[in-house]
Amino acid sequence: MLSATLLPQLVLSQDIVKLWPDGAIPNAIAGAQLTEKSETDANGILRISNVSVPTLTVFLPPKEKATGAAVMICPGGGYGILAASHEGSDIAKWFNEMGVAAFVLKYRLPNPAIMTNQQEVPLLDAMQGMTLIRQGASRYNIDPNKIGVMGFSAGGHLASTLATHYDKGPKASDQAKPNFAILLYPVVTFGEKAHAGSRNNLLGKLASSPELVAYYSNELQVSSKTPPTFLVHAEDDKAVPVENSISFYLACLKSGVPAEMHLYPTGGHGFGMRTAKFGSLNMWPEACKAWLTTLTGAK
């Protein structure tokens, strides 16, 4: 369990919360530093790399619209960068429109130059982010029993890892459990249908370890305690095969976990909410909104 004495106070600075107290970031190598980089590519996607100080960026709906629901958003990027706009801040603003508080997680990216046991680090940050949101529920005008996680691509791997591993390992904590999960074109398996880049970036030199490959193949880690899950994937995704979502969905069915999956014939990978040119894929936000409304009362 996470000790309350190790948790920082929630201090907002321009709506940004540091996950860990200065000098107490777990697995960080003392004195090792990288310069964080932010750049916008030709497609207007904000790409953040070299993250060494993880944070939550807070997006709150107007109090009169707030439903009490909240989502922590994990951008994708293959565990090499964070696609922080179209899979982060843009999604947060969409949630605010329906009265849902949103918190964009800027998690550390695996890098042996600045951390030990790199495979543990993104999950440690996600668990801490969920814990801080739940501890600050009254401050943020949210219901501590309506806090979910959302992830895209490798961020979907992190979100599904949080949903299936919050109760595993020395840092296991019920406070870190999401009440629901929303996974878009998620990396789920590190096995046959893996996105090799995400697997290799997370596990590093241990990428060939059968034990770690199984441990982070999240379709193998689903249990009856896994939260209700909503999945979206395009069947023509050439980066992360659609079988990643299908395997997680089937694992949920086997374990009696409520799950809803939407598969679309076209859309490729990394679409976020940029779906206008893909026909029926344009409907996933409405489907997600309907699911979330039923689950939490979001509008």
N, C-alpha and C positions, 0 to 999 in steps of 0.2 A: 504494500500500500504506500502511496505517496504521503510523506509526513507533512502535516500542515505547516510545520516550522520551515519547510523548504520551499513553500509556495510564496511567490512574490505578491505584494499587494497589487490590486488592479489600479494602475495609474495611467490615465489617458493622456497622451500627448499628440494633439492633432489626430485624434481617433486611432492612434497606434499604441498597442500594448506589447511590451516585451514579454516573451514567454518565461524567461528565466532571469533571476537576479544577476547583476553584473558580477562576473567572476565565479559564477556557480552554474555554468552551462554544462550539463552532463556530457561526458565523452569528449569534451573539447580538450585539445592538447594545449597546455599552458604556453602562452607566448606565440603560438602559431596563428597567423592572421592572413586573410586574403582580402583584396579590395572588391567589394560587391559591385557588380556591373548591371546597369539597366539600359536597354536599348530597344527601340521600336523598329521592327523589320518592315519590309516593303508591303506587307499585308496589314500593317497597322497593329501588329501583335507585340505587346510589351513583353520582353524576354529578360528575366532576372537570373543572374548566375552568381556563383561564389558567395552564397548566403552563409554567413557565420553567426549572425545574430537573428534568430527567428522571432517573428512577431505575428500578432493578429491585427488586421485592419478592420475597424468596426464600422458597420453601416446599419443605422437604426431607422425604422420607419417612423413617421409621425405618430405620436402617442395615441391620437384618435383612431388610427388605422391598425395599431398593433394587435395582433391576434395571440401573442404569447409564444408563438413558435419561433424557432431560430435554427440556422444552418451554418455549420463551419465548412467552408469551401476549400478544397485542395486542388489547386491548378495542376495541370499536367506538364510534361516536358521531358519524359524519359528518365527522370531522376538525374538529368543533366542541366536543365534550366527550368524556370517556372514561367508558364504562359499566363502572366498575371492579369491580363486585361480581359480577353474574350472568354477565359476560363476562370476569371476571378472577379474583378470589380464590376464588369458588365453584368455578370450573373447576380452579384450582390444587389445591384440596383433593381434588377427584375424582381428579386425576392421582396425588396422593400415596397414595391408597388402593390404587392398582395398582403402587406402587413406583417411580413416575416423579417425578423432581424437577421443580419448576415455578418459573418466574420471570415475574412479571407486569410487563410493560413499561409504565411511565408515560412516554409519549413526548410531546414538545412538539407543541402544536397550532399550525398555521400562523397567524401573526399578524404583519403587517408593522410593527406598533408596537414589537416587541421583537426582530425578526430580519430578516436579509437573505436573499434567495433562498428564500422560505418553502417553495417546493415541494420543496426538498432536505432540509428539516430532519427530518421524521419518519423518512425512510430513514437519514439519518446516525445518528439515535438507535438505530434498530433494528440497524444494522450494528455499532454500538459495543456494544449489549447482547449480541448474539450473540458478538462477539469476547471480551468479558469473561467470559461463561459458559464459553466454550471454554478460555480461559486459566486459569480457576479450576477446571477439571474435577477435578483430584486433590483439591482442597480440598472440593469438593461431592460427591465420591464418584460421579462420573459419567464415562461413556465419551465422549471428545471426538468420536467418530464416530457418536454416537447422540443428537445435539442437534437438535431440530426447532423449527419455528415454527408457531404457531396464531393465527388471526385471525378476528374476527367483523365482518361488515359493512365499514365503512371500515377497521377493523383487519385485515380479510381483504384489503383492497387493500394495506395496508402489508405484510402477511405475503407476499402474492404478489409485491409489488414486491421485497422482500428476496430471494425465491426466484429472481427473474429478473434482478435488477439488481446483485447483490452483486459482480459482476465488471465493472461498467461505471463510467465516470467516474473522476475523480482519486483517489477514496478506495477504489477496487476492492481487495478483499481476500478471499482464499480462506478466511481465518479467520472471515469473516462469513457464509459459506455455510451455510444450514441443511441438515441431512441428510435432512429430510423436511418436508412442509408439510401442515397441516390447516386447511381453509378452510370456515367456516360462513357461509352466505348472504353470500358475499363480494362487495364491489364489485370488479370486475375491469376492465371496460372504461370508458373515458371517451368512447366513441363513441355510437352510436345508442341503446343500451340502458343508458346511464350513469345512475348516481344523481347528479343534477345538483348536489345540495348538497355531496356529497363532492368532486366535481370542482372546483366553484367555490371551496370552502374551501381546497383544497390549492393550486390554481394561482392563485387571486386574480385580479389584473388580466390575467394571461396565460391565462385559461381559454379564450380563443378561438384560441390558438396551435395550428395544426395539428401542428406538430412536437412540442410538449409533450403534446397530446392523444394522439398516437400513442405517444410515449415511455412514458406512464403508462397506456396501454391494455395491460394485462399479457398478454392473450391473444396480442398481437402480439410479445411479447418472450420467449415460451417457446422454449427450445432443448434440445438433447440433454443439456445440463448442468443443466437444471432438476431439482430433487430429486423423488422420489416424492411424490405428492399425493393427499390424501383430501378429498373435497368433499361438503358437505351443503347442500341448499336445499329450500325449500318452493315448490311450483308456483304457489301463490296469493300469493306475496310481492309486495305492491303497491309497496314502497319500492325494492327492488333486484330487478329482473326475473331470473327463473331463468336466462335466457340468459347471464347473467354467468358462472355456474358451467359451463354447457354449453360455452360458447366456450373456457374454459380447459381443460376436459376434452378437447375435440376437438383443441386445440393440443398437449396432451400426447401424445395418440395419434399425431398427425402427426410429432412429434419423437422418438417411441420412449420417452417418459417413463412409467414405471409410474404408473397413476392409477386410483382407485376413486371412483365418484360415486354418492351416494344422493339420489334425488329423492322427495319426499313430496307427496301431493295437497293437504294442508292444513297450516297452521302459521304462515302469515304471515311476519312479519319480527321479528327480535330475540328469539327464544324461548330461546336458550341451552339450559339443561337443563330449562327449565320446559315440559315437553312432555306432561304427563299427559292433557290434554284434547284432544290432537290425534291420537289413534289410533296409527297405525303410526309416526308421527314419534317416538314414545316409544322406538323401538328404535335411534335413531342412536347413543347412547352405547355400546351393546353392539357395534354394527357397527364403530365407531371403535376400541374396545378390541381387538376381534379383529384388525383391520388392524394396529394398533400392536404387538400381541403377535407377529404374524408377522414384522413388520419389525425389531423391537428386542428382543423377549423380555420386554416388559412383561407383567404378570399381572393 
